Amino acid sequence: MGTIICQICDKTIEHFENEKVSTLYGKCTCCDEEQKKTFK
Ligand SMILES: [Zn+2]
């Protein structure tokens, strides 16, 4: 099983089906919103 983890707050965003155990980094919705505010 694969996991997507937020690279900013380390929260697990999503699990996905995968033969191997793997971790991907992304951004959760709350951190995405925070960044939108910052870049305004
Ligand atoms: Zn986050």
mmCIF file of the protein (N, C-alpha, C, O) and its ligand, coordinates in Angstrom:
data_MODEL
# 
_entry.id   MODEL 
# 
loop_
_entity.id 
_entity.type 
_entity.pdbx_number_of_molecules 
1 polymer     1 
2 non-polymer 1 
# 
_entity_poly.entity_id                      1 
_entity_poly.type                           'polypeptide(L)' 
_entity_poly.nstd_linkage                   no 
_entity_poly.nstd_monomer                   no 
_entity_poly.pdbx_seq_one_letter_code       MGTIICQICDKTIEHFENEKVSTLYGKCTCCDEEQKKTFK 
_entity_poly.pdbx_seq_one_letter_code_can   MGTIICQICDKTIEHFENEKVSTLYGKCTCCDEEQKKTFK 
_entity_poly.pdbx_strand_id                 A 
# 
loop_
_entity_poly_seq.entity_id 
_entity_poly_seq.num 
_entity_poly_seq.mon_id 
_entity_poly_seq.hetero 
1 1  MET n 
1 2  GLY n 
1 3  THR n 
1 4  ILE n 
1 5  ILE n 
1 6  CYS n 
1 7  GLN n 
1 8  ILE n 
1 9  CYS n 
1 10 ASP n 
1 11 LYS n 
1 12 THR n 
1 13 ILE n 
1 14 GLU n 
1 15 HIS n 
1 16 PHE n 
1 17 GLU n 
1 18 ASN n 
1 19 GLU n 
1 20 LYS n 
1 21 VAL n 
1 22 SER n 
1 23 THR n 
1 24 LEU n 
1 25 TYR n 
1 26 GLY n 
1 27 LYS n 
1 28 CYS n 
1 29 THR n 
1 30 CYS n 
1 31 CYS n 
1 32 ASP n 
1 33 GLU n 
1 34 GLU n 
1 35 GLN n 
1 36 LYS n 
1 37 LYS n 
1 38 THR n 
1 39 PHE n 
1 40 LYS n 
# 
loop_
_struct_asym.id 
_struct_asym.entity_id 
A 1 
B 2 
# 
loop_
_chem_comp.id 
_chem_comp.type 
_chem_comp.mon_nstd_flag 
ASN 'L-peptide linking' y 
ASP 'L-peptide linking' y 
CYS 'L-peptide linking' y 
GLN 'L-peptide linking' y 
GLU 'L-peptide linking' y 
GLY 'peptide linking'   y 
HIS 'L-peptide linking' y 
ILE 'L-peptide linking' y 
LEU 'L-peptide linking' y 
LYS 'L-peptide linking' y 
MET 'L-peptide linking' y 
PHE 'L-peptide linking' y 
SER 'L-peptide linking' y 
THR 'L-peptide linking' y 
TYR 'L-peptide linking' y 
VAL 'L-peptide linking' y 
ZN  non-polymer         . 
# 
_pdbx_entity_nonpoly.entity_id   2 
_pdbx_entity_nonpoly.name        ? 
_pdbx_entity_nonpoly.comp_id     ZN 
# 
_pdbx_nonpoly_scheme.asym_id         B 
_pdbx_nonpoly_scheme.entity_id       2 
_pdbx_nonpoly_scheme.mon_id          ZN 
_pdbx_nonpoly_scheme.ndb_seq_num     1 
_pdbx_nonpoly_scheme.pdb_seq_num     101 
_pdbx_nonpoly_scheme.auth_seq_num    101 
_pdbx_nonpoly_scheme.pdb_mon_id      ZN 
_pdbx_nonpoly_scheme.auth_mon_id     ZN 
_pdbx_nonpoly_scheme.pdb_strand_id   A 
_pdbx_nonpoly_scheme.pdb_ins_code    . 
# 
loop_
_atom_site.group_PDB 
_atom_site.id 
_atom_site.type_symbol 
_atom_site.label_atom_id 
_atom_site.label_alt_id 
_atom_site.label_comp_id 
_atom_site.label_asym_id 
_atom_site.label_entity_id 
_atom_site.label_seq_id 
_atom_site.pdbx_PDB_ins_code 
_atom_site.Cartn_x 
_atom_site.Cartn_y 
_atom_site.Cartn_z 
_atom_site.occupancy 
_atom_site.B_iso_or_equiv 
_atom_site.pdbx_formal_charge 
_atom_site.auth_seq_id 
_atom_site.auth_comp_id 
_atom_site.auth_asym_id 
_atom_site.auth_atom_id 
_atom_site.pdbx_PDB_model_num 
ATOM   1   N  N  . MET A 1 1  ? 0.836  -1.192 0.000  1.00 0.00 ? 1   MET A N  1 
ATOM   2   C  CA . MET A 1 1  ? 0.000  0.000  0.000  1.00 0.00 ? 1   MET A CA 1 
ATOM   3   C  C  . MET A 1 1  ? 0.877  1.251  0.000  1.00 0.00 ? 1   MET A C  1 
ATOM   4   O  O  . MET A 1 1  ? 1.918  1.296  0.656  1.00 0.00 ? 1   MET A O  1 
ATOM   5   N  N  . GLY A 1 2  ? 0.451  2.235  -0.727 1.00 0.00 ? 2   GLY A N  1 
ATOM   6   C  CA . GLY A 1 2  ? 1.193  3.484  -0.785 1.00 0.00 ? 2   GLY A CA 1 
ATOM   7   C  C  . GLY A 1 2  ? 0.505  4.557  0.045  1.00 0.00 ? 2   GLY A C  1 
ATOM   8   O  O  . GLY A 1 2  ? -0.707 4.527  0.260  1.00 0.00 ? 2   GLY A O  1 
ATOM   9   N  N  . THR A 1 3  ? 1.290  5.478  0.491  1.00 0.00 ? 3   THR A N  1 
ATOM   10  C  CA . THR A 1 3  ? 0.767  6.561  1.314  1.00 0.00 ? 3   THR A CA 1 
ATOM   11  C  C  . THR A 1 3  ? 1.223  7.902  0.752  1.00 0.00 ? 3   THR A C  1 
ATOM   12  O  O  . THR A 1 3  ? 2.372  8.050  0.336  1.00 0.00 ? 3   THR A O  1 
ATOM   13  N  N  . ILE A 1 4  ? 0.335  8.856  0.743  1.00 0.00 ? 4   ILE A N  1 
ATOM   14  C  CA . ILE A 1 4  ? 0.725  10.223 0.389  1.00 0.00 ? 4   ILE A CA 1 
ATOM   15  C  C  . ILE A 1 4  ? 0.733  11.039 1.670  1.00 0.00 ? 4   ILE A C  1 
ATOM   16  O  O  . ILE A 1 4  ? -0.262 11.103 2.391  1.00 0.00 ? 4   ILE A O  1 
ATOM   17  N  N  . ILE A 1 5  ? 1.866  11.657 1.937  1.00 0.00 ? 5   ILE A N  1 
ATOM   18  C  CA . ILE A 1 5  ? 2.044  12.422 3.172  1.00 0.00 ? 5   ILE A CA 1 
ATOM   19  C  C  . ILE A 1 5  ? 2.257  13.898 2.831  1.00 0.00 ? 5   ILE A C  1 
ATOM   20  O  O  . ILE A 1 5  ? 2.924  14.231 1.852  1.00 0.00 ? 5   ILE A O  1 
ATOM   21  N  N  . CYS A 1 6  ? 1.690  14.757 3.642  1.00 0.00 ? 6   CYS A N  1 
ATOM   22  C  CA . CYS A 1 6  ? 1.881  16.194 3.435  1.00 0.00 ? 6   CYS A CA 1 
ATOM   23  C  C  . CYS A 1 6  ? 3.314  16.554 3.829  1.00 0.00 ? 6   CYS A C  1 
ATOM   24  O  O  . CYS A 1 6  ? 3.760  16.258 4.937  1.00 0.00 ? 6   CYS A O  1 
ATOM   25  N  N  . GLN A 1 7  ? 4.020  17.196 2.906  1.00 0.00 ? 7   GLN A N  1 
ATOM   26  C  CA . GLN A 1 7  ? 5.419  17.521 3.190  1.00 0.00 ? 7   GLN A CA 1 
ATOM   27  C  C  . GLN A 1 7  ? 5.545  18.698 4.154  1.00 0.00 ? 7   GLN A C  1 
ATOM   28  O  O  . GLN A 1 7  ? 6.638  18.968 4.652  1.00 0.00 ? 7   GLN A O  1 
ATOM   29  N  N  . ILE A 1 8  ? 4.476  19.383 4.419  1.00 0.00 ? 8   ILE A N  1 
ATOM   30  C  CA . ILE A 1 8  ? 4.539  20.544 5.304  1.00 0.00 ? 8   ILE A CA 1 
ATOM   31  C  C  . ILE A 1 8  ? 4.171  20.163 6.743  1.00 0.00 ? 8   ILE A C  1 
ATOM   32  O  O  . ILE A 1 8  ? 4.905  20.500 7.672  1.00 0.00 ? 8   ILE A O  1 
ATOM   33  N  N  . CYS A 1 9  ? 3.060  19.474 6.939  1.00 0.00 ? 9   CYS A N  1 
ATOM   34  C  CA . CYS A 1 9  ? 2.641  19.154 8.304  1.00 0.00 ? 9   CYS A CA 1 
ATOM   35  C  C  . CYS A 1 9  ? 2.755  17.665 8.641  1.00 0.00 ? 9   CYS A C  1 
ATOM   36  O  O  . CYS A 1 9  ? 2.402  17.260 9.749  1.00 0.00 ? 9   CYS A O  1 
ATOM   37  N  N  . ASP A 1 10 ? 3.241  16.843 7.704  1.00 0.00 ? 10  ASP A N  1 
ATOM   38  C  CA . ASP A 1 10 ? 3.464  15.410 7.954  1.00 0.00 ? 10  ASP A CA 1 
ATOM   39  C  C  . ASP A 1 10 ? 2.197  14.595 8.166  1.00 0.00 ? 10  ASP A C  1 
ATOM   40  O  O  . ASP A 1 10 ? 2.262  13.471 8.664  1.00 0.00 ? 10  ASP A O  1 
ATOM   41  N  N  . LYS A 1 11 ? 1.066  15.137 7.800  1.00 0.00 ? 11  LYS A N  1 
ATOM   42  C  CA . LYS A 1 11 ? -0.184 14.404 7.938  1.00 0.00 ? 11  LYS A CA 1 
ATOM   43  C  C  . LYS A 1 11 ? -0.355 13.456 6.770  1.00 0.00 ? 11  LYS A C  1 
ATOM   44  O  O  . LYS A 1 11 ? 0.097  13.739 5.660  1.00 0.00 ? 11  LYS A O  1 
ATOM   45  N  N  . THR A 1 12 ? -1.009 12.327 7.021  1.00 0.00 ? 12  THR A N  1 
ATOM   46  C  CA . THR A 1 12 ? -1.328 11.418 5.932  1.00 0.00 ? 12  THR A CA 1 
ATOM   47  C  C  . THR A 1 12 ? -2.509 11.982 5.151  1.00 0.00 ? 12  THR A C  1 
ATOM   48  O  O  . THR A 1 12 ? -3.588 12.197 5.702  1.00 0.00 ? 12  THR A O  1 
ATOM   49  N  N  . ILE A 1 13 ? -2.290 12.215 3.874  1.00 0.00 ? 13  ILE A N  1 
ATOM   50  C  CA . ILE A 1 13 ? -3.349 12.780 3.043  1.00 0.00 ? 13  ILE A CA 1 
ATOM   51  C  C  . ILE A 1 13 ? -4.216 11.665 2.473  1.00 0.00 ? 13  ILE A C  1 
ATOM   52  O  O  . ILE A 1 13 ? -5.445 11.741 2.494  1.00 0.00 ? 13  ILE A O  1 
ATOM   53  N  N  . GLU A 1 14 ? -3.554 10.623 1.961  1.00 0.00 ? 14  GLU A N  1 
ATOM   54  C  CA . GLU A 1 14 ? -4.291 9.622  1.213  1.00 0.00 ? 14  GLU A CA 1 
ATOM   55  C  C  . GLU A 1 14 ? -3.531 8.306  1.181  1.00 0.00 ? 14  GLU A C  1 
ATOM   56  O  O  . GLU A 1 14 ? -2.302 8.277  1.245  1.00 0.00 ? 14  GLU A O  1 
ATOM   57  N  N  . HIS A 1 15 ? -4.282 7.222  1.080  1.00 0.00 ? 15  HIS A N  1 
ATOM   58  C  CA . HIS A 1 15 ? -3.690 5.903  0.846  1.00 0.00 ? 15  HIS A CA 1 
ATOM   59  C  C  . HIS A 1 15 ? -4.071 5.469  -0.556 1.00 0.00 ? 15  HIS A C  1 
ATOM   60  O  O  . HIS A 1 15 ? -5.175 5.757  -1.018 1.00 0.00 ? 15  HIS A O  1 
ATOM   61  N  N  . PHE A 1 16 ? -3.181 4.787  -1.228 1.00 0.00 ? 16  PHE A N  1 
ATOM   62  C  CA . PHE A 1 16 ? -3.518 4.266  -2.546 1.00 0.00 ? 16  PHE A CA 1 
ATOM   63  C  C  . PHE A 1 16 ? -2.995 2.854  -2.718 1.00 0.00 ? 16  PHE A C  1 
ATOM   64  O  O  . PHE A 1 16 ? -2.036 2.436  -2.068 1.00 0.00 ? 16  PHE A O  1 
ATOM   65  N  N  . GLU A 1 17 ? -3.644 2.144  -3.597 1.00 0.00 ? 17  GLU A N  1 
ATOM   66  C  CA . GLU A 1 17 ? -3.268 0.754  -3.839 1.00 0.00 ? 17  GLU A CA 1 
ATOM   67  C  C  . GLU A 1 17 ? -1.953 0.690  -4.590 1.00 0.00 ? 17  GLU A C  1 
ATOM   68  O  O  . GLU A 1 17 ? -1.783 1.328  -5.629 1.00 0.00 ? 17  GLU A O  1 
ATOM   69  N  N  . ASN A 1 18 ? -1.021 -0.091 -4.051 1.00 0.00 ? 18  ASN A N  1 
ATOM   70  C  CA . ASN A 1 18 ? 0.275  -0.268 -4.682 1.00 0.00 ? 18  ASN A CA 1 
ATOM   71  C  C  . ASN A 1 18 ? 0.825  -1.616 -4.260 1.00 0.00 ? 18  ASN A C  1 
ATOM   72  O  O  . ASN A 1 18 ? 0.648  -2.027 -3.113 1.00 0.00 ? 18  ASN A O  1 
ATOM   73  N  N  . GLU A 1 19 ? 1.484  -2.303 -5.163 1.00 0.00 ? 19  GLU A N  1 
ATOM   74  C  CA . GLU A 1 19 ? 2.077  -3.598 -4.824 1.00 0.00 ? 19  GLU A CA 1 
ATOM   75  C  C  . GLU A 1 19 ? 3.152  -3.440 -3.759 1.00 0.00 ? 19  GLU A C  1 
ATOM   76  O  O  . GLU A 1 19 ? 3.245  -4.232 -2.821 1.00 0.00 ? 19  GLU A O  1 
ATOM   77  N  N  . LYS A 1 20 ? 3.955  -2.405 -3.924 1.00 0.00 ? 20  LYS A N  1 
ATOM   78  C  CA . LYS A 1 20 ? 5.021  -2.144 -2.957 1.00 0.00 ? 20  LYS A CA 1 
ATOM   79  C  C  . LYS A 1 20 ? 4.563  -1.095 -1.954 1.00 0.00 ? 20  LYS A C  1 
ATOM   80  O  O  . LYS A 1 20 ? 3.624  -0.340 -2.204 1.00 0.00 ? 20  LYS A O  1 
ATOM   81  N  N  . VAL A 1 21 ? 5.244  -1.065 -0.815 1.00 0.00 ? 21  VAL A N  1 
ATOM   82  C  CA . VAL A 1 21 ? 4.998  -0.003 0.154  1.00 0.00 ? 21  VAL A CA 1 
ATOM   83  C  C  . VAL A 1 21 ? 5.802  1.207  -0.288 1.00 0.00 ? 21  VAL A C  1 
ATOM   84  O  O  . VAL A 1 21 ? 7.022  1.136  -0.432 1.00 0.00 ? 21  VAL A O  1 
ATOM   85  N  N  . SER A 1 22 ? 5.117  2.307  -0.498 1.00 0.00 ? 22  SER A N  1 
ATOM   86  C  CA . SER A 1 22 ? 5.833  3.490  -0.957 1.00 0.00 ? 22  SER A CA 1 
ATOM   87  C  C  . SER A 1 22 ? 5.214  4.741  -0.339 1.00 0.00 ? 22  SER A C  1 
ATOM   88  O  O  . SER A 1 22 ? 4.045  4.752  0.046  1.00 0.00 ? 22  SER A O  1 
ATOM   89  N  N  . THR A 1 23 ? 6.007  5.767  -0.255 1.00 0.00 ? 23  THR A N  1 
ATOM   90  C  CA . THR A 1 23 ? 5.543  7.026  0.311  1.00 0.00 ? 23  THR A CA 1 
ATOM   91  C  C  . THR A 1 23 ? 5.756  8.142  -0.699 1.00 0.00 ? 23  THR A C  1 
ATOM   92  O  O  . THR A 1 23 ? 6.843  8.310  -1.251 1.00 0.00 ? 23  THR A O  1 
ATOM   93  N  N  . LEU A 1 24 ? 4.698  8.894  -0.925 1.00 0.00 ? 24  LEU A N  1 
ATOM   94  C  CA . LEU A 1 24 ? 4.811  10.050 -1.799 1.00 0.00 ? 24  LEU A CA 1 
ATOM   95  C  C  . LEU A 1 24 ? 4.538  11.289 -0.959 1.00 0.00 ? 24  LEU A C  1 
ATOM   96  O  O  . LEU A 1 24 ? 3.818  11.242 0.038  1.00 0.00 ? 24  LEU A O  1 
ATOM   97  N  N  . TYR A 1 25 ? 5.129  12.393 -1.387 1.00 0.00 ? 25  TYR A N  1 
ATOM   98  C  CA . TYR A 1 25 ? 4.885  13.624 -0.654 1.00 0.00 ? 25  TYR A CA 1 
ATOM   99  C  C  . TYR A 1 25 ? 4.033  14.569 -1.474 1.00 0.00 ? 25  TYR A C  1 
ATOM   100 O  O  . TYR A 1 25 ? 4.202  14.700 -2.687 1.00 0.00 ? 25  TYR A O  1 
ATOM   101 N  N  . GLY A 1 26 ? 3.127  15.214 -0.795 1.00 0.00 ? 26  GLY A N  1 
ATOM   102 C  CA . GLY A 1 26 ? 2.243  16.162 -1.459 1.00 0.00 ? 26  GLY A CA 1 
ATOM   103 C  C  . GLY A 1 26 ? 1.870  17.255 -0.490 1.00 0.00 ? 26  GLY A C  1 
ATOM   104 O  O  . GLY A 1 26 ? 2.597  17.530 0.465  1.00 0.00 ? 26  GLY A O  1 
ATOM   105 N  N  . LYS A 1 27 ? 0.746  17.871 -0.736 1.00 0.00 ? 27  LYS A N  1 
ATOM   106 C  CA . LYS A 1 27 ? 0.288  18.940 0.132  1.00 0.00 ? 27  LYS A CA 1 
ATOM   107 C  C  . LYS A 1 27 ? -1.166 18.671 0.480  1.00 0.00 ? 27  LYS A C  1 
ATOM   108 O  O  . LYS A 1 27 ? -1.976 18.410 -0.410 1.00 0.00 ? 27  LYS A O  1 
ATOM   109 N  N  . CYS A 1 28 ? -1.509 18.732 1.760  1.00 0.00 ? 28  CYS A N  1 
ATOM   110 C  CA . CYS A 1 28 ? -2.899 18.540 2.139  1.00 0.00 ? 28  CYS A CA 1 
ATOM   111 C  C  . CYS A 1 28 ? -3.676 19.828 1.868  1.00 0.00 ? 28  CYS A C  1 
ATOM   112 O  O  . CYS A 1 28 ? -3.093 20.887 1.632  1.00 0.00 ? 28  CYS A O  1 
ATOM   113 N  N  . THR A 1 29 ? -5.002 19.711 1.907  1.00 0.00 ? 29  THR A N  1 
ATOM   114 C  CA . THR A 1 29 ? -5.826 20.864 1.533  1.00 0.00 ? 29  THR A CA 1 
ATOM   115 C  C  . THR A 1 29 ? -5.606 22.056 2.458  1.00 0.00 ? 29  THR A C  1 
ATOM   116 O  O  . THR A 1 29 ? -5.625 23.199 2.003  1.00 0.00 ? 29  THR A O  1 
ATOM   117 N  N  . CYS A 1 30 ? -5.398 21.804 3.755  1.00 0.00 ? 30  CYS A N  1 
ATOM   118 C  CA . CYS A 1 30 ? -5.241 22.935 4.684  1.00 0.00 ? 30  CYS A CA 1 
ATOM   119 C  C  . CYS A 1 30 ? -3.934 23.680 4.424  1.00 0.00 ? 30  CYS A C  1 
ATOM   120 O  O  . CYS A 1 30 ? -3.909 24.910 4.470  1.00 0.00 ? 30  CYS A O  1 
ATOM   121 N  N  . CYS A 1 31 ? -2.848 22.955 4.150  1.00 0.00 ? 31  CYS A N  1 
ATOM   122 C  CA . CYS A 1 31 ? -1.580 23.614 3.854  1.00 0.00 ? 31  CYS A CA 1 
ATOM   123 C  C  . CYS A 1 31 ? -1.631 24.311 2.495  1.00 0.00 ? 31  CYS A C  1 
ATOM   124 O  O  . CYS A 1 31 ? -0.989 25.341 2.288  1.00 0.00 ? 31  CYS A O  1 
ATOM   125 N  N  . ASP A 1 32 ? -2.398 23.738 1.581  1.00 0.00 ? 32  ASP A N  1 
ATOM   126 C  CA . ASP A 1 32 ? -2.580 24.355 0.274  1.00 0.00 ? 32  ASP A CA 1 
ATOM   127 C  C  . ASP A 1 32 ? -3.268 25.711 0.434  1.00 0.00 ? 32  ASP A C  1 
ATOM   128 O  O  . ASP A 1 32 ? -2.881 26.696 -0.194 1.00 0.00 ? 32  ASP A O  1 
ATOM   129 N  N  . GLU A 1 33 ? -4.286 25.741 1.279  1.00 0.00 ? 33  GLU A N  1 
ATOM   130 C  CA . GLU A 1 33 ? -5.002 26.987 1.548  1.00 0.00 ? 33  GLU A CA 1 
ATOM   131 C  C  . GLU A 1 33 ? -4.074 28.008 2.201  1.00 0.00 ? 33  GLU A C  1 
ATOM   132 O  O  . GLU A 1 33 ? -4.088 29.188 1.851  1.00 0.00 ? 33  GLU A O  1 
ATOM   133 N  N  . GLU A 1 34 ? -3.266 27.538 3.157  1.00 0.00 ? 34  GLU A N  1 
ATOM   134 C  CA . GLU A 1 34 ? -2.331 28.416 3.861  1.00 0.00 ? 34  GLU A CA 1 
ATOM   135 C  C  . GLU A 1 34 ? -1.361 29.062 2.871  1.00 0.00 ? 34  GLU A C  1 
ATOM   136 O  O  . GLU A 1 34 ? -1.071 30.255 2.961  1.00 0.00 ? 34  GLU A O  1 
ATOM   137 N  N  . GLN A 1 35 ? -0.868 28.268 1.934  1.00 0.00 ? 35  GLN A N  1 
ATOM   138 C  CA . GLN A 1 35 ? 0.091  28.795 0.969  1.00 0.00 ? 35  GLN A CA 1 
ATOM   139 C  C  . GLN A 1 35 ? -0.565 29.793 0.023  1.00 0.00 ? 35  GLN A C  1 
ATOM   140 O  O  . GLN A 1 35 ? 0.057  30.772 -0.391 1.00 0.00 ? 35  GLN A O  1 
ATOM   141 N  N  . LYS A 1 36 ? -1.818 29.537 -0.314 1.00 0.00 ? 36  LYS A N  1 
ATOM   142 C  CA . LYS A 1 36 ? -2.536 30.462 -1.189 1.00 0.00 ? 36  LYS A CA 1 
ATOM   143 C  C  . LYS A 1 36 ? -2.646 31.817 -0.509 1.00 0.00 ? 36  LYS A C  1 
ATOM   144 O  O  . LYS A 1 36 ? -2.479 32.861 -1.140 1.00 0.00 ? 36  LYS A O  1 
ATOM   145 N  N  . LYS A 1 37 ? -2.932 31.782 0.797  1.00 0.00 ? 37  LYS A N  1 
ATOM   146 C  CA . LYS A 1 37 ? -3.045 33.018 1.559  1.00 0.00 ? 37  LYS A CA 1 
ATOM   147 C  C  . LYS A 1 37 ? -1.706 33.747 1.576  1.00 0.00 ? 37  LYS A C  1 
ATOM   148 O  O  . LYS A 1 37 ? -1.649 34.961 1.380  1.00 0.00 ? 37  LYS A O  1 
ATOM   149 N  N  . THR A 1 38 ? -0.632 32.998 1.811  1.00 0.00 ? 38  THR A N  1 
ATOM   150 C  CA . THR A 1 38 ? 0.704  33.584 1.915  1.00 0.00 ? 38  THR A CA 1 
ATOM   151 C  C  . THR A 1 38 ? 1.145  34.250 0.622  1.00 0.00 ? 38  THR A C  1 
ATOM   152 O  O  . THR A 1 38 ? 1.785  35.301 0.633  1.00 0.00 ? 38  THR A O  1 
ATOM   153 N  N  . PHE A 1 39 ? 0.790  33.617 -0.495 1.00 0.00 ? 39  PHE A N  1 
ATOM   154 C  CA . PHE A 1 39 ? 1.250  34.134 -1.785 1.00 0.00 ? 39  PHE A CA 1 
ATOM   155 C  C  . PHE A 1 39 ? 0.359  35.229 -2.372 1.00 0.00 ? 39  PHE A C  1 
ATOM   156 O  O  . PHE A 1 39 ? 0.620  35.750 -3.456 1.00 0.00 ? 39  PHE A O  1 
ATOM   157 N  N  . LYS A 1 40 ? -0.694 35.562 -1.636 1.00 0.00 ? 40  LYS A N  1 
ATOM   158 C  CA . LYS A 1 40 ? -1.598 36.588 -2.167 1.00 0.00 ? 40  LYS A CA 1 
ATOM   159 C  C  . LYS A 1 40 ? -0.953 37.971 -2.140 1.00 0.00 ? 40  LYS A C  1 
ATOM   160 O  O  . LYS A 1 40 ? -1.575 38.950 -2.552 1.00 0.00 ? 40  LYS A O  1 
HETATM 161 ZN ZN . ZN  B 2 .  ? -0.463 19.808 5.571  1.00 0.00 2 101 ZN  A ZN 1 
# 
